[in-house]
Amino acid sequence: MEKIKMTTPLVEMDGDEMTRIIWQSIKDQLILPFVDLKTEYYDLGLVKRDETNDQVTIDASNATKKYGVAVKCATITPNKQRMSEYNLKEMWKSPNGTIRAILDGTVFRAPIIIDSIKPAVRNWKKPITIARHAYGDVYKSVDMKVDEPGVAELVFTGESGKVQKVTVQKMNGGGILQAAHNMDKSIESFAHACFKFALDSNQDLWFSTKDTIAKVYDGNFKQIFEDVYNANYKEQFEAKGLEYFYTLIDDAVARVIRSEGGYIWACKNYDGDVMSDMVSTAFGSLAMMTSVLVSPDGKYEYEAAHGTVTKHYYRWRDGEKTSTNPMATIFAWTGAFKKRGELDNLPDLVRFGELLEQASLQTLQDGIMTKDLVALAEGKTRAVTTDEFILEIRQRLEKLI
């Protein structure tokens, strides 16, 4: 058959460890035989990031702004152990954090659901999409350790010369200090992205913070969301019969557990990080979750929601066949194909993304799974290696095509 044509390249961001191995296998078996793939390639593996002083991450982010759609493999955010393992120049920041900051984007994560794997929360029947603010807070915070009594102060010096100062704590001994920030513009972008995504997907939107404790900090999030909603989206929500409401994070958790799903839950950066892991695990596995970064001006970056699967990589490096779940990485590619096809008016490319998703889900429904899902699934199952799983998907994809 003739390969499906593309007109605009995807920005392709390669990654690290086991997900890098899976990335290439997905391309070789599930994409290149069917698509005349056009990408602008960036190697975001830790070695290349160190060689380029992380400039490659910045370049990939700017390419995403240029072309509009990117697909990203999981990457390592180094710690002290990684510093010595890879002999790094410095402890480079999270590539995801850099990309999110440059695109000013919001991360939307939703579980991939199949009938044979029931959620741990028995009344969940529909996906719960986590909308995670992707800038600031603890991820952009600065901190220090002190070893004597003293006074900690937070000071802001405006360009006008005006100085604002508040006492953080009178320390009676050693301790630790941390300062976080966010920007009104970024919060406004977060709000717009959430409301637009809710309208596009025809889902209610919940937003939660802890403004009873962080009265100024979280209170600012609450007020900006309310202002953006009333000024831009209230009439559209009401016309579609959709609901937007704000509640405290602890109340939201209780509501989520009691709900049947089927809505978007918007969270601040850290809350979204933790709650997306909770939701994905309760639905089955982190490897069964889609993740897309959406910027206010309509740029999209698709990625897997999980890490680089280090333990499996070490085993693979020693010659062992692993049973690593590639579903989230496959769905990163399919999401990118569908969006690229939509933007470029290429229905065949959109259809390919849909068929690849269908073939992947059909493989799971047939009981052929990686080991992480076998223990969760009901009915007859067969555990296979990663390579075997991808080949099973290819067989079904060929029949669908």
Buried (B, 14 or more C-beta within 10 A) or exposed (E): EEEBEBEBBBBBBBBBBBBBBBBEBBBEBBBEBBBEBBBBEBBBBBEBBBEBEBEBBBBBBEBBBEBBBBBBBBBBBBEEEBBEEBEBEEEBBBBBBBBBBBBBBBBBBBBBBBEBBBBEBEEBEBBBBBBBBBBBBEBBEEEEEEEEEBEBEEEEEEEEEEEEEEEEEEBEEEBEBEEBEBEEEBBBBBBBBBBBBBBEBEBBBBBBBBBEEBEEBBBBBBBBBBEBBEEEBBEBBEEEEBEBEBBBBEEBBEBBEEBEBBBBBBBBBBBBBEBBBBBBBBBBBBBBBBBBBBBBEEBBBBBBBBBBBBEBBEBBEEEEEBBBBBBBBBBBBBBBBBBBBBBBEBEEBBBBBBBBBBBBBBBBBBBBBBBBBBEBBEEEBEBBBBBBBBBBBBEBBEEBB
